[in-house]
Structures are given as C-alpha cells and as structure tokens.
C-alpha cells in the first residue's frame, strides 16, 4: 500500500492533550516563520472540538507517539477501524 500524503481536505486526528480530535488539512505545506528562529514546515489544520467552535493551527505529522511526548502540535492519520 502506498504511503499517505497530506493534501487539502484530508481528515486527520489532531492531538489535543491526550485526546484524538478530528481536523481537516487546509494547507499541506505551511511554512512557519518566527523571528530569530529557523523556518519550519507543518500542515495548517482546522480542528473540531466537541461543543466548541473550530480553530486553526499548524502541526506536524507524527504517526508514532512515545508515552509522555504528546503535545498540541502533532497530528496522525485516523486509526483503522474494522467493519463489524
């Protein structure tokens, strides 16, 4: 199976603390420029929290997350859920 590639409109899971929440990629190669820091590229996302308005953020793809390293700047592809 071919590796998935971030593209506009793809649904992903954004890490919001320890929760996996839905997000949509709105810019697959968003360049972040911060004064005095090196530029970095992430994906611009619109994030949907339950009972809250959507918000936008920039995050990086991180499929494997080691315990204790979760943060609010990562996303991953939704986990496979087999049919019942």
PDB file with one MODEL, atoms N, CA, C and O in Angstrom:
MODEL        1
ATOM      1  N   UNK A   1       0.842  -1.176   0.000  1.00  0.00           N
ATOM      2  CA  UNK A   1       0.000   0.000   0.000  1.00  0.00           C
ATOM      3  C   UNK A   1       0.891   1.246   0.000  1.00  0.00           C
ATOM      4  O   UNK A   1       1.887   1.302   0.721  1.00  0.00           O
ATOM      5  N   UNK A   2       0.531   2.228  -0.802  1.00  0.00           N
ATOM      6  CA  UNK A   2       1.320   3.451  -0.908  1.00  0.00           C
ATOM      7  C   UNK A   2       1.183   4.293   0.364  1.00  0.00           C
ATOM      8  O   UNK A   2       0.156   4.267   1.042  1.00  0.00           O
ATOM      9  N   UNK A   3       2.235   5.028   0.662  1.00  0.00           N
ATOM     10  CA  UNK A   3       2.223   5.902   1.827  1.00  0.00           C
ATOM     11  C   UNK A   3       1.243   7.050   1.597  1.00  0.00           C
ATOM     12  O   UNK A   3       1.167   7.592   0.494  1.00  0.00           O
ATOM     13  N   UNK A   4       0.494   7.421   2.632  1.00  0.00           N
ATOM     14  CA  UNK A   4      -0.451   8.531   2.534  1.00  0.00           C
ATOM     15  C   UNK A   4       0.324   9.844   2.492  1.00  0.00           C
ATOM     16  O   UNK A   4       1.370   9.982   3.126  1.00  0.00           O
ATOM     17  N   UNK A   5      -0.200  10.797   1.742  1.00  0.00           N
ATOM     18  CA  UNK A   5       0.431  12.096   1.602  1.00  0.00           C
ATOM     19  C   UNK A   5      -0.553  13.168   2.065  1.00  0.00           C
ATOM     20  O   UNK A   5      -1.711  13.152   1.649  1.00  0.00           O
ATOM     21  N   UNK A   6      -0.116  14.105   2.924  1.00  0.00           N
ATOM     22  CA  UNK A   6      -1.019  15.175   3.334  1.00  0.00           C
ATOM     23  C   UNK A   6      -1.475  15.999   2.136  1.00  0.00           C
ATOM     24  O   UNK A   6      -0.660  16.406   1.308  1.00  0.00           O
ATOM     25  N   UNK A   7      -2.776  16.240   2.049  1.00  0.00           N
ATOM     26  CA  UNK A   7      -3.321  17.075   0.980  1.00  0.00           C
ATOM     27  C   UNK A   7      -4.556  17.796   1.499  1.00  0.00           C
ATOM     28  O   UNK A   7      -5.151  17.391   2.498  1.00  0.00           O
ATOM     29  N   UNK A   8      -4.931  18.859   0.816  1.00  0.00           N
ATOM     30  CA  UNK A   8      -6.063  19.682   1.236  1.00  0.00           C
ATOM     31  C   UNK A   8      -7.325  18.832   1.326  1.00  0.00           C
ATOM     32  O   UNK A   8      -7.641  18.062   0.418  1.00  0.00           O
ATOM     33  N   UNK A   9      -8.036  18.986   2.434  1.00  0.00           N
ATOM     34  CA  UNK A   9      -9.312  18.307   2.627  1.00  0.00           C
ATOM     35  C   UNK A   9      -9.231  16.956   3.306  1.00  0.00           C
ATOM     36  O   UNK A   9     -10.269  16.386   3.641  1.00  0.00           O
ATOM     37  N   UNK A  10      -8.027  16.415   3.525  1.00  0.00           N
ATOM     38  CA  UNK A  10      -7.900  15.111   4.199  1.00  0.00           C
ATOM     39  C   UNK A  10      -8.258  15.250   5.677  1.00  0.00           C
ATOM     40  O   UNK A  10      -7.875  16.220   6.330  1.00  0.00           O
ATOM     41  N   UNK A  11      -8.993  14.272   6.193  1.00  0.00           N
ATOM     42  CA  UNK A  11      -9.353  14.246   7.610  1.00  0.00           C
ATOM     43  C   UNK A  11      -8.247  13.520   8.369  1.00  0.00           C
ATOM     44  O   UNK A  11      -7.807  12.442   7.970  1.00  0.00           O
ATOM     45  N   UNK A  12      -7.803  14.129   9.475  1.00  0.00           N
ATOM     46  CA  UNK A  12      -6.734  13.567  10.299  1.00  0.00           C
ATOM     47  C   UNK A  12      -7.152  13.660  11.764  1.00  0.00           C
ATOM     48  O   UNK A  12      -8.181  14.254  12.087  1.00  0.00           O
ATOM     49  N   UNK A  13      -6.350  13.069  12.646  1.00  0.00           N
ATOM     50  CA  UNK A  13      -6.554  13.193  14.097  1.00  0.00           C
ATOM     51  C   UNK A  13      -5.503  14.155  14.638  1.00  0.00           C
ATOM     52  O   UNK A  13      -4.303  13.921  14.488  1.00  0.00           O
ATOM     53  N   UNK A  14      -5.953  15.231  15.264  1.00  0.00           N
ATOM     54  CA  UNK A  14      -5.085  16.196  15.924  1.00  0.00           C
ATOM     55  C   UNK A  14      -4.996  15.799  17.390  1.00  0.00           C
ATOM     56  O   UNK A  14      -6.005  15.454  18.005  1.00  0.00           O
ATOM     57  N   UNK A  15      -3.803  15.844  17.948  1.00  0.00           N
ATOM     58  CA  UNK A  15      -3.626  15.512  19.361  1.00  0.00           C
ATOM     59  C   UNK A  15      -3.908  16.757  20.201  1.00  0.00           C
ATOM     60  O   UNK A  15      -3.170  17.742  20.148  1.00  0.00           O
ATOM     61  N   UNK A  16      -4.986  16.692  20.974  1.00  0.00           N
ATOM     62  CA  UNK A  16      -5.384  17.779  21.857  1.00  0.00           C
ATOM     63  C   UNK A  16      -5.226  17.260  23.277  1.00  0.00           C
ATOM     64  O   UNK A  16      -6.161  16.697  23.847  1.00  0.00           O
ATOM     65  N   UNK A  17      -4.038  17.450  23.848  1.00  0.00           N
ATOM     66  CA  UNK A  17      -3.692  16.785  25.103  1.00  0.00           C
ATOM     67  C   UNK A  17      -3.560  15.304  24.807  1.00  0.00           C
ATOM     68  O   UNK A  17      -2.779  14.919  23.937  1.00  0.00           O
ATOM     69  N   UNK A  18      -4.314  14.455  25.519  1.00  0.00           N
ATOM     70  CA  UNK A  18      -4.310  13.019  25.254  1.00  0.00           C
ATOM     71  C   UNK A  18      -5.450  12.601  24.332  1.00  0.00           C
ATOM     72  O   UNK A  18      -5.576  11.423  23.999  1.00  0.00           O
ATOM     73  N   UNK A  19      -6.283  13.559  23.915  1.00  0.00           N
ATOM     74  CA  UNK A  19      -7.441  13.238  23.077  1.00  0.00           C
ATOM     75  C   UNK A  19      -7.087  13.320  21.591  1.00  0.00           C
ATOM     76  O   UNK A  19      -6.291  14.158  21.167  1.00  0.00           O
ATOM     77  N   UNK A  20      -7.702  12.427  20.816  1.00  0.00           N
ATOM     78  CA  UNK A  20      -7.612  12.462  19.361  1.00  0.00           C
ATOM     79  C   UNK A  20      -8.868  13.179  18.892  1.00  0.00           C
ATOM     80  O   UNK A  20      -9.974  12.688  19.117  1.00  0.00           O
ATOM     81  N   UNK A  21      -8.722  14.333  18.245  1.00  0.00           N
ATOM     82  CA  UNK A  21      -9.889  15.072  17.768  1.00  0.00           C
ATOM     83  C   UNK A  21      -9.786  15.245  16.255  1.00  0.00           C
ATOM     84  O   UNK A  21      -8.681  15.289  15.714  1.00  0.00           O
ATOM     85  N   UNK A  22     -10.927  15.345  15.565  1.00  0.00           N
ATOM     86  CA  UNK A  22     -10.890  15.456  14.111  1.00  0.00           C
ATOM     87  C   UNK A  22     -10.374  16.821  13.656  1.00  0.00           C
ATOM     88  O   UNK A  22     -10.616  17.852  14.284  1.00  0.00           O
ATOM     89  N   UNK A  23      -9.656  16.779  12.542  1.00  0.00           N
ATOM     90  CA  UNK A  23      -9.159  18.004  11.915  1.00  0.00           C
ATOM     91  C   UNK A  23      -9.118  17.785  10.411  1.00  0.00           C
ATOM     92  O   UNK A  23      -9.075  16.651   9.935  1.00  0.00           O
ATOM     93  N   UNK A  24      -9.132  18.876   9.678  1.00  0.00           N
ATOM     94  CA  UNK A  24      -9.032  18.832   8.222  1.00  0.00           C
ATOM     95  C   UNK A  24      -7.800  19.619   7.807  1.00  0.00           C
ATOM     96  O   UNK A  24      -7.574  20.727   8.295  1.00  0.00           O
ATOM     97  N   UNK A  25      -7.002  19.052   6.911  1.00  0.00           N
ATOM     98  CA  UNK A  25      -5.819  19.749   6.394  1.00  0.00           C
ATOM     99  C   UNK A  25      -6.281  20.853   5.448  1.00  0.00           C
ATOM    100  O   UNK A  25      -7.010  20.595   4.490  1.00  0.00           O
ATOM    101  N   UNK A  26      -5.849  22.094   5.723  1.00  0.00           N
ATOM    102  CA  UNK A  26      -6.208  23.218   4.863  1.00  0.00           C
ATOM    103  C   UNK A  26      -5.017  23.736   4.057  1.00  0.00           C
ATOM    104  O   UNK A  26      -5.201  24.422   3.053  1.00  0.00           O
ATOM    105  N   UNK A  27      -3.803  23.413   4.490  1.00  0.00           N
ATOM    106  CA  UNK A  27      -2.588  23.746   3.732  1.00  0.00           C
ATOM    107  C   UNK A  27      -1.548  22.690   4.069  1.00  0.00           C
ATOM    108  O   UNK A  27      -1.035  22.669   5.187  1.00  0.00           O
ATOM    109  N   UNK A  28      -1.223  21.802   3.111  1.00  0.00           N
ATOM    110  CA  UNK A  28      -0.314  20.699   3.417  1.00  0.00           C
ATOM    111  C   UNK A  28       1.150  21.101   3.581  1.00  0.00           C
ATOM    112  O   UNK A  28       1.938  20.308   4.097  1.00  0.00           O
ATOM    113  N   UNK A  29       1.539  22.300   3.161  1.00  0.00           N
ATOM    114  CA  UNK A  29       2.943  22.716   3.321  1.00  0.00           C
ATOM    115  C   UNK A  29       3.024  24.171   3.767  1.00  0.00           C
ATOM    116  O   UNK A  29       3.494  25.047   3.040  1.00  0.00           O
ATOM    117  N   UNK A  30       2.553  24.391   4.978  1.00  0.00           N
ATOM    118  CA  UNK A  30       2.526  25.721   5.564  1.00  0.00           C
ATOM    119  C   UNK A  30       3.880  26.016   6.198  1.00  0.00           C
ATOM    120  O   UNK A  30       4.342  25.262   7.054  1.00  0.00           O
ATOM    121  N   UNK A  31       4.515  27.100   5.787  1.00  0.00           N
ATOM    122  CA  UNK A  31       5.830  27.474   6.319  1.00  0.00           C
ATOM    123  C   UNK A  31       5.634  28.468   7.457  1.00  0.00           C
ATOM    124  O   UNK A  31       4.995  29.507   7.291  1.00  0.00           O
ATOM    125  N   UNK A  32       6.196  28.130   8.618  1.00  0.00           N
ATOM    126  CA  UNK A  32       6.119  28.985   9.793  1.00  0.00           C
ATOM    127  C   UNK A  32       7.412  29.775   9.889  1.00  0.00           C
ATOM    128  O   UNK A  32       8.504  29.207   9.933  1.00  0.00           O
ATOM    129  N   UNK A  33       7.272  31.100   9.920  1.00  0.00           N
ATOM    130  CA  UNK A  33       8.424  31.992  10.039  1.00  0.00           C
ATOM    131  C   UNK A  33       8.316  32.725  11.371  1.00  0.00           C
ATOM    132  O   UNK A  33       7.395  33.513  11.588  1.00  0.00           O
ATOM    133  N   UNK A  34       9.270  32.452  12.260  1.00  0.00           N
ATOM    134  CA  UNK A  34       9.301  33.108  13.566  1.00  0.00           C
ATOM    135  C   UNK A  34      10.607  33.888  13.671  1.00  0.00           C
ATOM    136  O   UNK A  34      11.672  33.378  13.324  1.00  0.00           O
ATOM    137  N   UNK A  35      10.523  35.103  14.142  1.00  0.00           N
ATOM    138  CA  UNK A  35      11.692  35.958  14.263  1.00  0.00           C
ATOM    139  C   UNK A  35      12.768  35.300  15.129  1.00  0.00           C
ATOM    140  O   UNK A  35      12.501  34.880  16.255  1.00  0.00           O
ATOM    141  N   UNK A  36      13.978  35.217  14.595  1.00  0.00           N
ATOM    142  CA  UNK A  36      15.101  34.670  15.339  1.00  0.00           C
ATOM    143  C   UNK A  36      15.148  33.159  15.411  1.00  0.00           C
ATOM    144  O   UNK A  36      16.032  32.604  16.063  1.00  0.00           O
ATOM    145  N   UNK A  37      14.206  32.468  14.748  1.00  0.00           N
ATOM    146  CA  UNK A  37      14.184  31.002  14.763  1.00  0.00           C
ATOM    147  C   UNK A  37      14.200  30.485  13.329  1.00  0.00           C
ATOM    148  O   UNK A  37      13.774  31.189  12.414  1.00  0.00           O
ATOM    149  N   UNK A  38      14.689  29.258  13.125  1.00  0.00           N
ATOM    150  CA  UNK A  38      14.667  28.706  11.767  1.00  0.00           C
ATOM    151  C   UNK A  38      13.226  28.459  11.299  1.00  0.00           C
ATOM    152  O   UNK A  38      12.360  28.092  12.094  1.00  0.00           O
ATOM    153  N   UNK A  39      12.984  28.664  10.002  1.00  0.00           N
ATOM    154  CA  UNK A  39      11.675  28.363   9.431  1.00  0.00           C
ATOM    155  C   UNK A  39      11.413  26.864   9.530  1.00  0.00           C
ATOM    156  O   UNK A  39      12.353  26.072   9.470  1.00  0.00           O
ATOM    157  N   UNK A  40      10.155  26.464   9.680  1.00  0.00           N
ATOM    158  CA  UNK A  40       9.790  25.054   9.664  1.00  0.00           C
ATOM    159  C   UNK A  40       8.472  24.891   8.921  1.00  0.00           C
ATOM    160  O   UNK A  40       7.672  25.823   8.836  1.00  0.00           O
ATOM    161  N   UNK A  41       8.262  23.704   8.389  1.00  0.00           N
ATOM    162  CA  UNK A  41       7.058  23.427   7.609  1.00  0.00           C
ATOM    163  C   UNK A  41       6.188  22.420   8.342  1.00  0.00           C
ATOM    164  O   UNK A  41       6.665  21.391   8.819  1.00  0.00           O
ATOM    165  N   UNK A  42       4.915  22.734   8.421  1.00  0.00           N
ATOM    166  CA  UNK A  42       3.930  21.842   9.013  1.00  0.00           C
ATOM    167  C   UNK A  42       2.692  21.862   8.148  1.00  0.00           C
ATOM    168  O   UNK A  42       2.729  22.325   7.008  1.00  0.00           O
ATOM    169  N   UNK A  43       1.605  21.367   8.683  1.00  0.00           N
ATOM    170  CA  UNK A  43       0.353  21.374   7.966  1.00  0.00           C
ATOM    171  C   UNK A  43      -0.629  22.280   8.709  1.00  0.00           C
ATOM    172  O   UNK A  43      -0.809  22.151   9.920  1.00  0.00           O
ATOM    173  N   UNK A  44      -1.261  23.199   7.973  1.00  0.00           N
ATOM    174  CA  UNK A  44      -2.303  24.033   8.569  1.00  0.00           C
ATOM    175  C   UNK A  44      -3.556  23.177   8.684  1.00  0.00           C
ATOM    176  O   UNK A  44      -3.964  22.521   7.725  1.00  0.00           O
ATOM    177  N   UNK A  45      -4.161  23.192   9.872  1.00  0.00           N
ATOM    178  CA  UNK A  45      -5.342  22.374  10.152  1.00  0.00           C
ATOM    179  C   UNK A  45      -6.472  23.234  10.693  1.00  0.00           C
ATOM    180  O   UNK A  45      -6.238  24.234  11.371  1.00  0.00           O
ATOM    181  N   UNK A  46      -7.698  22.833  10.385  1.00  0.00           N
ATOM    182  CA  UNK A  46      -8.869  23.329  11.096  1.00  0.00           C
ATOM    183  C   UNK A  46      -9.298  22.189  12.003  1.00  0.00           C
ATOM    184  O   UNK A  46      -9.587  21.086  11.539  1.00  0.00           O
ATOM    185  N   UNK A  47      -9.338  22.467  13.314  1.00  0.00           N
ATOM    186  CA  UNK A  47      -9.579  21.446  14.333  1.00  0.00           C
ATOM    187  C   UNK A  47     -10.997  21.599  14.878  1.00  0.00           C
ATOM    188  O   UNK A  47     -11.468  22.710  15.123  1.00  0.00           O
ATOM    189  N   UNK A  48     -11.673  20.450  15.063  1.00  0.00           N
ATOM    190  CA  UNK A  48     -13.055  20.433  15.533  1.00  0.00           C
ATOM    191  C   UNK A  48     -13.136  19.747  16.894  1.00  0.00           C
ATOM    192  O   UNK A  48     -12.978  18.531  17.001  1.00  0.00           O
ATOM    193  N   UNK A  49     -13.387  20.556  17.943  1.00  0.00           N
ATOM    194  CA  UNK A  49     -13.556  20.020  19.298  1.00  0.00           C
ATOM    195  C   UNK A  49     -15.046  19.848  19.579  1.00  0.00           C
ATOM    196  O   UNK A  49     -15.859  20.616  19.065  1.00  0.00           O
ATOM    197  N   UNK A  50     -15.418  18.851  20.386  1.00  0.00           N
ATOM    198  CA  UNK A  50     -16.833  18.705  20.752  1.00  0.00           C
ATOM    199  C   UNK A  50     -17.315  19.943  21.518  1.00  0.00           C
ATOM    200  O   UNK A  50     -16.631  20.422  22.422  1.00  0.00           O
ATOM    201  N   UNK A  51     -18.466  20.445  21.162  1.00  0.00           N
ATOM    202  CA  UNK A  51     -19.118  21.565  21.862  1.00  0.00           C
ATOM    203  C   UNK A  51     -18.256  22.826  21.936  1.00  0.00           C
ATOM    204  O   UNK A  51     -18.333  23.571  22.912  1.00  0.00           O
ATOM    205  N   UNK A  52     -17.441  23.067  20.915  1.00  0.00           N
ATOM    206  CA  UNK A  52     -16.614  24.278  20.869  1.00  0.00           C
ATOM    207  C   UNK A  52     -16.462  24.699  19.408  1.00  0.00           C
ATOM    208  O   UNK A  52     -16.555  23.862  18.510  1.00  0.00           O
ATOM    209  N   UNK A  53     -16.232  25.976  19.168  1.00  0.00           N
ATOM    210  CA  UNK A  53     -16.045  26.392  17.778  1.00  0.00           C
ATOM    211  C   UNK A  53     -14.734  25.837  17.207  1.00  0.00           C
ATOM    212  O   UNK A  53     -13.776  25.637  17.953  1.00  0.00           O
ATOM    213  N   UNK A  54     -14.681  25.589  15.901  1.00  0.00           N
ATOM    214  CA  UNK A  54     -13.434  25.126  15.289  1.00  0.00           C
ATOM    215  C   UNK A  54     -12.344  26.190  15.427  1.00  0.00           C
ATOM    216  O   UNK A  54     -12.636  27.379  15.553  1.00  0.00           O
ATOM    217  N   UNK A  55     -11.098  25.750  15.400  1.00  0.00           N
ATOM    218  CA  UNK A  55      -9.975  26.687  15.408  1.00  0.00           C
ATOM    219  C   UNK A  55      -8.923  26.189  14.427  1.00  0.00           C
ATOM    220  O   UNK A  55      -8.937  25.028  14.017  1.00  0.00           O
ATOM    221  N   UNK A  56      -8.014  27.078  14.058  1.00  0.00           N
ATOM    222  CA  UNK A  56      -6.940  26.712  13.137  1.00  0.00           C
ATOM    223  C   UNK A  56      -5.613  26.691  13.874  1.00  0.00           C
ATOM    224  O   UNK A  56      -5.409  27.424  14.841  1.00  0.00           O
ATOM    225  N   UNK A  57      -4.714  25.837  13.401  1.00  0.00           N
ATOM    226  CA  UNK A  57      -3.383  25.723  13.980  1.00  0.00           C
ATOM    227  C   UNK A  57      -2.459  25.127  12.934  1.00  0.00           C
ATOM    228  O   UNK A  57      -2.906  24.677  11.879  1.00  0.00           O
ATOM    229  N   UNK A  58      -1.184  25.127  13.228  1.00  0.00           N
ATOM    230  CA  UNK A  58      -0.197  24.450  12.383  1.00  0.00           C
ATOM    231  C   UNK A  58       0.419  23.343  13.219  1.00  0.00           C
ATOM    232  O   UNK A  58       0.827  23.570  14.358  1.00  0.00           O
ATOM    233  N   UNK A  59       0.486  22.143  12.654  1.00  0.00           N
ATOM    234  CA  UNK A  59       1.001  20.986  13.378  1.00  0.00           C
ATOM    235  C   UNK A  59       1.868  20.151  12.447  1.00  0.00           C
ATOM    236  O   UNK A  59       1.836  20.321  11.228  1.00  0.00           O
ATOM    237  N   UNK A  60       2.640  19.250  13.035  1.00  0.00           N
ATOM    238  CA  UNK A  60       3.469  18.350  12.244  1.00  0.00           C
ATOM    239  C   UNK A  60       2.938  16.928  12.348  1.00  0.00           C
ATOM    240  O   UNK A  60       2.316  16.554  13.342  1.00  0.00           O
ATOM    241  N   UNK A  61       3.191  16.149  11.315  1.00  0.00           N
ATOM    242  CA  UNK A  61       2.775  14.755  11.289  1.00  0.00           C
ATOM    243  C   UNK A  61       3.686  13.947  12.194  1.00  0.00           C
ATOM    244  O   UNK A  61       4.909  14.052  12.104  1.00  0.00           O
ATOM    245  N   UNK A  62       3.095  13.145  13.062  1.00  0.00           N
ATOM    246  CA  UNK A  62       3.856  12.250  13.933  1.00  0.00           C
ATOM    247  C   UNK A  62       2.989  11.023  14.178  1.00  0.00           C
ATOM    248  O   UNK A  62       2.117  11.030  15.046  1.00  0.00           O
ATOM    249  N   UNK A  63       3.238   9.973  13.405  1.00  0.00           N
ATOM    250  CA  UNK A  63       2.409   8.760  13.482  1.00  0.00           C
ATOM    251  C   UNK A  63       2.651   7.987  14.769  1.00  0.00           C
ATOM    252  O   UNK A  63       1.698   7.550  15.413  1.00  0.00           O
ATOM    253  N   UNK A  64       3.897   7.814  15.151  1.00  0.00           N
ATOM    254  CA  UNK A  64       4.247   7.074  16.367  1.00  0.00           C
ATOM    255  C   UNK A  64       4.517   8.083  17.479  1.00  0.00           C
ATOM    256  O   UNK A  64       5.404   8.928  17.360  1.00  0.00           O
ATOM    257  N   UNK A  65       3.753   7.989  18.551  1.00  0.00           N
ATOM    258  CA  UNK A  65       3.930   8.919  19.664  1.00  0.00           C
ATOM    259  C   UNK A  65       4.334   8.131  20.900  1.00  0.00           C
ATOM    260  O   UNK A  65       3.576   7.296  21.393  1.00  0.00           O
ATOM    261  N   UNK A  66       5.522   8.402  21.390  1.00  0.00           N
ATOM    262  CA  UNK A  66       6.010   7.719  22.594  1.00  0.00           C
ATOM    263  C   UNK A  66       5.267   8.246  23.811  1.00  0.00           C
ATOM    264  O   UNK A  66       4.924   9.428  23.843  1.00  0.00           O
ATOM    265  N   UNK A  67       5.007   7.416  24.812  1.00  0.00           N
ATOM    266  CA  UNK A  67       4.334   7.872  26.029  1.00  0.00           C
ATOM    267  C   UNK A  67       5.041   9.077  26.639  1.00  0.00           C
ATOM    268  O   UNK A  67       6.269   9.123  26.715  1.00  0.00           O
ATOM    269  N   UNK A  68       4.251  10.040  27.068  1.00  0.00           N
ATOM    270  CA  UNK A  68       4.805  11.230  27.707  1.00  0.00           C
ATOM    271  C   UNK A  68       5.315  12.288  26.749  1.00  0.00           C
ATOM    272  O   UNK A  68       5.858  13.301  27.187  1.00  0.00           O
ATOM    273  N   UNK A  69       5.150  12.074  25.426  1.00  0.00           N
ATOM    274  CA  UNK A  69       5.650  13.075  24.475  1.00  0.00           C
ATOM    275  C   UNK A  69       4.523  13.743  23.701  1.00  0.00           C
ATOM    276  O   UNK A  69       4.790  14.464  22.740  1.00  0.00           O
ATOM    277  N   UNK A  70       3.288  13.527  24.086  1.00  0.00           N
ATOM    278  CA  UNK A  70       2.172  14.148  23.369  1.00  0.00           C
ATOM    279  C   UNK A  70       2.211  15.660  23.578  1.00  0.00           C
ATOM    280  O   UNK A  70       2.538  16.154  24.657  1.00  0.00           O
ATOM    281  N   UNK A  71       1.870  16.366  22.523  1.00  0.00           N
ATOM    282  CA  UNK A  71       1.739  17.818  22.645  1.00  0.00           C
ATOM    283  C   UNK A  71       0.666  18.295  21.684  1.00  0.00           C
ATOM    284  O   UNK A  71       0.116  17.494  20.928  1.00  0.00           O
ATOM    285  N   UNK A  72       0.365  19.556  21.700  1.00  0.00           N
ATOM    286  CA  UNK A  72      -0.716  20.087  20.879  1.00  0.00           C
ATOM    287  C   UNK A  72      -0.252  20.503  19.495  1.00  0.00           C
ATOM    288  O   UNK A  72      -0.927  21.297  18.840  1.00  0.00           O
ATOM    289  N   UNK A  73       0.863  19.999  19.038  1.00  0.00           N
ATOM    290  CA  UNK A  73       1.343  20.404  17.725  1.00  0.00           C
ATOM    291  C   UNK A  73       1.584  19.207  16.809  1.00  0.00           C
ATOM    292  O   UNK A  73       2.402  19.287  15.893  1.00  0.00           O
ATOM    293  N   UNK A  74       0.877  18.094  17.046  1.00  0.00           N
ATOM    294  CA  UNK A  74       1.062  16.930  16.190  1.00  0.00           C
ATOM    295  C   UNK A  74      -0.281  16.387  15.713  1.00  0.00           C
ATOM    296  O   UNK A  74      -1.321  16.595  16.337  1.00  0.00           O
ATOM    297  N   UNK A  75      -0.220  15.686  14.590  1.00  0.00           N
ATOM    298  CA  UNK A  75      -1.405  15.009  14.067  1.00  0.00           C
ATOM    299  C   UNK A  75      -0.961  13.664  13.504  1.00  0.00           C
ATOM    300  O   UNK A  75       0.225  13.436  13.267  1.00  0.00           O
ATOM    301  N   UNK A  76      -1.941  12.771  13.294  1.00  0.00           N
ATOM    302  CA  UNK A  76      -1.654  11.482  12.671  1.00  0.00           C
ATOM    303  C   UNK A  76      -2.885  11.045  11.881  1.00  0.00           C
ATOM    304  O   UNK A  76      -3.976  11.593  12.040  1.00  0.00           O
ATOM    305  N   UNK A  77      -2.682  10.045  11.027  1.00  0.00           N
ATOM    306  CA  UNK A  77      -3.789   9.507  10.243  1.00  0.00           C
ATOM    307  C   UNK A  77      -4.737   8.770  11.180  1.00  0.00           C
ATOM    308  O   UNK A  77      -4.279   8.167  12.151  1.00  0.00           O
ATOM    309  N   UNK A  78      -6.064   8.800  10.920  1.00  0.00           N
ATOM    310  CA  UNK A  78      -7.012   8.066  11.765  1.00  0.00           C
ATOM    311  C   UNK A  78      -6.675   6.581  11.817  1.00  0.00           C
ATOM    312  O   UNK A  78      -6.247   5.988  10.827  1.00  0.00           O
ATOM    313  N   UNK A  79      -6.878   5.998  12.988  1.00  0.00           N
ATOM    314  CA  UNK A  79      -6.631   4.573  13.167  1.00  0.00           C
ATOM    315  C   UNK A  79      -7.649   3.763  12.362  1.00  0.00           C
ATOM    316  O   UNK A  79      -8.792   4.188  12.195  1.00  0.00           O
ATOM    317  N   UNK A  80      -7.237   2.614  11.872  1.00  0.00           N
ATOM    318  CA  UNK A  80      -8.126   1.733  11.140  1.00  0.00           C
ATOM    319  C   UNK A  80      -9.154   1.119  12.089  1.00  0.00           C
ATOM    320  O   UNK A  80      -8.797   0.599  13.146  1.00  0.00           O
ATOM    321  N   UNK A  81     -10.412   1.181  11.713  1.00  0.00           N
ATOM    322  CA  UNK A  81     -11.477   0.562  12.496  1.00  0.00           C
ATOM    323  C   UNK A  81     -12.141  -0.455  11.588  1.00  0.00           C
ATOM    324  O   UNK A  81     -12.764  -0.081  10.594  1.00  0.00           O
ATOM    325  N   UNK A  82     -12.018  -1.750  11.918  1.00  0.00           N
ATOM    326  CA  UNK A  82     -12.598  -2.779  11.044  1.00  0.00           C
ATOM    327  C   UNK A  82     -14.122  -2.760  11.095  1.00  0.00           C
ATOM    328  O   UNK A  82     -14.723  -2.359  12.091  1.00  0.00           O
ATOM    329  N   UNK A  83     -14.725  -3.201  10.006  1.00  0.00           N
ATOM    330  CA  UNK A  83     -16.189  -3.297   9.957  1.00  0.00           C
ATOM    331  C   UNK A  83     -16.666  -4.348  10.959  1.00  0.00           C
ATOM    332  O   UNK A  83     -15.976  -5.330  11.232  1.00  0.00           O
ATOM    333  N   UNK A  84     -17.840  -4.120  11.489  1.00  0.00           N
ATOM    334  CA  UNK A  84     -18.405  -5.050  12.471  1.00  0.00           C
ATOM    335  C   UNK A  84     -19.303  -6.042  11.767  1.00  0.00           C
ATOM    336  O   UNK A  84     -19.881  -6.917  12.413  1.00  0.00           O
TER     337      UNK A  84
ENDMDL
END
